[in-house]
Structures are given as structure tokens and as C-alpha cells.
Amino acid sequence: MRVESLSEKGQIWLDETGHRISIQAGGEVWSQDQDAEPALLLRGQKVRFADAGEVHHEAVRNGIGVGIRSLYRGFRVNNEPVRLAFETYVWMEESTGDVYFEWIPLEEEDGTVERVLWPAPMEFTSARRDWYTLIPRAQGLLVPNDWPEPFAPMHFGGMFLTADSYMPWFSQIREGSGYIAIALTPWNGCVSVEHPAGGPYTRVSAEWEPSLGRMEYRRVLRYSFRTACDYNDMCKLYRSYVFENGLAATLKEKAARLPSLEKLVGAQFVHTGIKTHVNPLSSFYDPESPQKNDALATFSRRQKEMEWFHEAGVEKIYLHLDGWAQPGYDNQHPDYLPACQEAGGWEGMKALSDAMNAWGYGFGIHDQYRDFYRDAPSFSEDYACRLADGTIPSHARWAGGPQTYLCGAQAQYYVRRNFQKIWKNGVHLDGAYLDVFTCNEGDECANPRHRMTRRECYEYRRKCFDFLIAHGVLPSSEEVSDWSMQSLVFCHYAPYLFQMARPGSPQSGIGVPLQNLVYHDCVIEPWMMEKPDPKEDYMLYALLNGGAPYLMRDGAYPDTDGSFGGCEGVTPEENLARCKVVSDLHRRVALQELVRHEFVGGNARVQRSVFADGTEVTVWLEEGRYEIR
């Protein structure tokens, strides 16, 4: 049996046996995969929608579209009844032909639902290169159905708004027809991807987690269908969505509030530090070579290095300074003051910032308001994130050793406290990097004194950025994330996934600039400039993406987060010349939309980007060659 709903734009029908949806739109039919039934994880057990004791379906027609509403209740786990009821509503909007999948909780017990695996993935089986899946993982991935490598597990479980999914959408295109699925409620959502080695299929779908132990609110995924399209068209569809809904601002709009943004246009980025101290309890502590656990460079030394660049003729630099405070890099946050005494103290730091300002260079600092170190003077578990089960997550991975997470509801107060003290000591800041905010997932906190959902956490993080903006400081963070595009001005990087792994590692797909096709003119992205092997020059990707160059990039943790060397054999003079090419292009296109990207002649090793002002960049990756027109 099946339930149907028909409109002028297409048709939806439901197979009542498998509870799968099929959609006819634009002359194409898309059906959910027969091997992936809608299901839930209830108290650790996978339960199918079809296992509900009570199910009702009805066709719906109203003033804005047509659809199918379904009611499910009467579930059992281990033969025990579960108090759970929900609706699904799949409907087609009359004006656009877009199809909305809504999961609506009606009744639930705390902790019952662990995950909702719905809607099921679309059937996408054919071992063809022109059938491909788009995942906004890091800068972006294109996964052909015949891709030889399996899709690697994702660090954040595929969670939207993390490095696993900068933007909350995915897309599939088959022979020029496709869809984009946009999570309109992304805060507790994830993308799930299954691609075995060699294909011949890729399954991609959304999954939904509870918020503080309950599903609580409606989850919505919107599908838009197109014919005669490619990945550029899907990115532009999403760009239209974010601007229609006020979710982003361009760099030109941000510059109206922050005139100092001009310092970053055409700038070359320097990432270096002052003090390193690794706690003996940290995962990075080296007991065999204890001298590696501590290092120091004075503020005056960094000033002399910047002076060398200035005398070498580098017109614009932005200096990002790690480890500038007394505790050392990644230690004792959020109590990260005063300026490192043995490096020159406040006077030395002020002298460095004054020199940078005199040269017309930008100066900014690394800071951190998520990691909450247990040896911080103000540490209290009462202000740490508490999970719904009452536990407090903790680890000791980073340099500072044992830590938990500061509740985001408290972050803005620490930001205000710390920056007022920095300014009081006469240190001029052009920018500030609030670490991990745009890379890691939003936190949740069940402490009733400062209860916080993941959605609220993103809002609290944005308030920290907005505080900086209000005081003329350019906000930055580790990577880029959709929730921050109204406020974030620049980032540490927004790389392709392969640039974050050791050279030669298996790859889950082909890198494509999905992020920049949506947001190039909204955020400034510095790019790696290493040459990890003779046939891979990261400078070409910087040009292709119209990004800023890293003139100098000292990774805080060797052999992690893209810090694998690769600058050997490049002389300082060659480095200056390479960076100048990239910064000159950045000066031209930083505020321009990236309107199109292509594989020239279908060859993934020959790529071209076209910007809104007509600038074209073509790179031949095998030959290490580029052309700018």
C-alpha cells in the first residue's frame, strides 16, 4: 500500500510497508534506499519506525503545499513498553517544489531516545564517476560513486557546524540532476556517510541527537531538487538560503563596522609563539626528552623577526601570537594573564604591538574560552559543562593537562575581564583568535544554574565575537562554521581534508571549495604554503581559493592538525616571492564572491576558479604551475 500527495510541482508517496518516501520533482524520481529503513536508537537498541504498535498516515493539503503526515507510538524495548510518540511530516512547498522532512516529538521520557535515523538515505547505486556526493567536510569533499577508498570515520561523528561539516547540508548529483538537503535545525544534527571501497554506492543521510536528554524540538531537513546542475549550483542554492535568512554578512558589511579589516586584505600571515610549557599529565608530555616540554622566545625576538620581514619589503603582515601569557600555550585557561614575564612582560608585549602598529602591520593573540583547566586559579566544577546524566567530561590531551569545558554561558564574562586587563596594559590588538569555537561542536550544560543547549552555546560564542567587534578587534577562530558567518572576520585556516593528514594518507574523496563557493567574500582564510612532495604544492590551492598566504606557520603541536613540515628546500627569498604572488591575488579578490570552480576537461588535477570581478585562476597540480588572468 502507499499514501500519495500530488501538487503542481511534483508528487510525494509513502510505502507503508517500509515507511520509505519517494519524490517526483522536475521529471526525476528520488526514492529512499530499500536497505536503510527509518529507525531510532532507544536505550541502546535500534528500533525501526515499522516496529511501532500504532501507526497512522494521512495526506495533507493546505495553503502552502501538500504532504503526508504520519503518527508513531507504542514502541517496546526488550519487550517493555516505552513512552514515546512522534509525528513525521513530509511535505512539498507549492511555490518552490522544495520538500521538507519534519520529525516532531509528541511524548517522550528523558534519556529514552538516543538518536533518530531519519530521513533514510536516497537510493544512490551506480559505479559511475558522474554520480557523486558532496560533503562540506573541511573545505569540501566530492565523493564519486566509484571512489576507490572507503569514507573515513569523522572526528566529530559527522556533527553539523563542526570541522566534519562546516555547513549543515549534503548533496548528491547523478548525471547532472541532483538535490541538496539543508538542515534547517542543525544544532543537534549530524551527517552520516557510507561509501565502501570502490563503491558502487554512497549513502548519505541526516541523524538527530537529543538535547540535554530529550528530543524536545522539531527537526527539519529541506530537500531542493534541480536538473542540469553541478556542485556549483548546489553551493549557490545554499548561499541564497543563508542570505535570505540573514545568516551571513559579507566582508564589505563587516568592514563598515571594522575599518581595520583592511589590514588583512592582501596580508601575509605569521603564526608563531612565545612560551611553551607541557604539563607532565598531558598526552603531549615527553618524559624521554624533558627539554622538549618547555620553550621560550622573547617578545623582542619576535619583534626583530617582524622587522626583518619589514626590511625585506613585505607590505602587510598579520602576526598571530601563541603562548604570550605567563602560563604558556594552552595552559590555565581562561585565567590567561599576565604577559609572560621571562619573555619581557607587559612592556615587551606592548613594544611588539607598538612596532607592528607603526609598520602598518596587524597584531593579534591566541586565546581560549572553552578548555577549562583544572589548575586555573578560578577553576570550579560549578562552572564546568555538566552532561544530562550529571557527569563532567574531562581529558588531559593538550599542553595544560587535566581539563574539562567551561560552560559557554560564562565565556563572555571571562572575555570581558581578560581583554580589559590587556588594554589597561597598553597592548594594542587588531585581532583575537578564540580557539576551537568554530571547529568543535557546541557544548551543552545541564547545571540548572546556567543550563545551556547546544544552540544557545553557539549564541554565547557569537556574543564573544561581537564583544570584540564592539571594541574594534577583528574576531578569529580555528576554522569556519556556519553559525559564525555573521560575525567571524577571519580564521586560522579552512583547509581541504587531505591537508590535515600526513602526506600520502588515503583520502575519502576529491577536495572541492564548497565553503568558498558559499562564503569566500564573507571570511578571510589563510592558507598553508608547504610543498609536502614534488607533485603537491599547497600554494596552488591558496591561489585557487583566493586566500591569504602563511608567510610563517609554526604549528603548536608537531605532527598534528596539518603540521607535518614540508617547507624544506624553500629558501627565505623563495618563500617571500611565493607569498607575494598569493597576497597580491588576495588583495584583488578577497572581497569578491567565488562564482565558479571547475575541473578543466574533467581532470581533477587541472582546476580553475572564477571570481566575481572576472579574475580567473587555473592551476596544473601535477606540474606545479598556475595562471592568473
KAJOLIN-V16603 format. One line per field, one symbol per residue. phi: phi as a letter, one per 40 degrees, with the letter a starting at -180 (. if undefined). psi: psi as a letter, one per 20 degrees, with the letter a starting at -180 (. if undefined). burial: I if it has 9 or more other C-alpha atoms within 8 Angstrom, else O. A space follows every 10 residues. Layout:
# KAJOLIN-V16603
phi->???
psi->???
burial->???
This chain:
# KAJOLIN-V16603
phi->.abbabbcci ababcccbfb bbbbaggbbb bccccbcdab bbfgbcbcdc cccbbbbacb bacbibabbb bbagcbbfgb cbcaaabbbb abcccbgcbb bbbbcbaabd gcccabbacc cccabacbcc babbbccfci bbbccbdccc ccdccbggcd gbccadbcaa abbbfgbabb bbccbccbbb bbbbacdggc bbbbacbbbc bfgbcgbcbb bbbbbabfba ccccccccdc ccccbgcabc cccccccbdc ddcccgcbcb baabbbabcd cccccbccbc cccbaabccc cccccccccc ccgccbbbcb bcfcbdcgdf bfcccbacdd ccchgccccc cccccdcccg ccbabcaabb cbccccdcca ccbccbcccg cbcaabccdc gdabbcddcc dcccdccccc cccccgccbc aabccgdbbc cccbacccca dacccccccc ccccccccdc bgbccbacbb adccccbcca acabccdccc bcdgcdbcic cbccdcccbd cbacbcbcbc bcadbabcdc cccdcfcccc caacccbdga fgcbghbcgc cdcccdcccc dcccccdcbd cbcccabacc ggcccbbbbb bccgcbbbbb cccgbaabb
psi->qqpqpprhib qpqpoigikq qqpopkiqpp qqpijnqprq ooljpppqhi iqhpppqqqp paiiaqappq pprlqqpkjp qpnpqrqqoo qpphhhjqpp oppophpqqp jgphqpmqqq qqpmopmqhj oqppplpbhq ppnqhjphqq pqqqhkkjpq kaihnhqmrr qppokiqaqp opoimihkrq pppoorpibj rppprqqpqr oliqggrppp ppppqqrlra hghhhhghgg ghhhjkjrqr hgghhhhnhi hhhiojqppp oarfpppoph iqhipnhhmh iiipqpprhh ghghghhggg hijogpqpoo orkirghrpl pjqjmmraqo giiiahghgg hghggghhij qqprqprpkg pnpijphjpp iijqpprhji qoqqalgrhi bprbppphhi ghhhgggghh hghhjjppph rpooqigjgr qqrqpjoihl pprhghghhg ghhgghgggh jjpoqragbq qgijihhpgr rgrmrqhhii rppiqqqiap pqmgghhgjg jiqpoqqqjr nhrhjooihh hgghjlrqqo hpoophoqkq ljnkbjjpio qhghgggghh gghgghhhjh jqpohqqqop kjoijoqqqp rhjipppppn hhikqrpp.
burial->OOIIIIIOII IIIIIIOOII IIIIIIOOOI IIIOOOIIII IIIOOOIIIO OIOOIOIOII OOOOIIIIII IIIIIIIOOO OIIIIIIIII IIIIOOIIII IIIIIOOIOO OIIIIIIIII IIIIOOIIII IIIIIIIIII IIIIIIIOII IOOOOIOIII IIIIIIIIII IIIIOIIIII IIIOIIIIII IIIIIIIIII IIIIIIIIII IIIIIOOIII IIIIIIOOII IIOIIIOIIO OIIOOOIIII IOOIIOOIOI IOIIIIIIII IIIIIIIIIO OIIOIOOOOI OOIIIOIIII OIIOOIOOII OOOIOIIIII IIIIIIIIII IIIIIIIIII IOIIIIOIII IIIIIIIOOO IIIIIIIIII IIIIOIOOIO OOIIIIIIOO OIIOOIIIII IIIIIIIIII IIOIIIOIOO OIIOOOIIII IIIIIIIIII IIIIIIIOOI IIIIOOIIOI IIIIIIIIIO OIIIIIIIII IIOIIOIIII IIIIIIIIII IIIOOOIIII IIIIIIIIII IIIIIIIIII IIOOOIIIII IIIIIIIIII IOIOOOOOOI OIIIOOIOOO OOOOIIOIII OIIIIIIOII IIIIIIIOII OOOOOIIIII IIOOIIIIII IOOIIIOOO
